[in-house]
Amino acid sequence: MLSVRGRWLLRPVGAVALFFARRPVERGFREAVEKAAAQWNTALAELTPRHGDALRVEIADALTETEPG
C-alpha cells in the first residue's frame, strides 16, 4: 500500500517546473561552487606565507568576524 500526502495538484506542477528548471539550477549551483573554490584558493594562498601563531590568529579572526570585509 502506498500513501502520499500533500497538495495533490501542486505535486505534478512542481515536478514539471523542476524538470524544466533543472539545467539552470545545476548551472547556478556549479558556478557558485566554482566561485567559492576560487575564493578559498585565493584566501589560502594569502595565508601560506604565515605560519604558527600568526596563522592561528588570522584564522581565529576570520572565523569570529561578524561582517564580511
Secondary structure, DSSP 8 states (H G I E B T S, - for coil): -----S-TTHHHHHHHHHHHHHHHHHHHHHHHHHHHHHHHHHHHHHHTT--THHHHHHHHHHHH-SS--
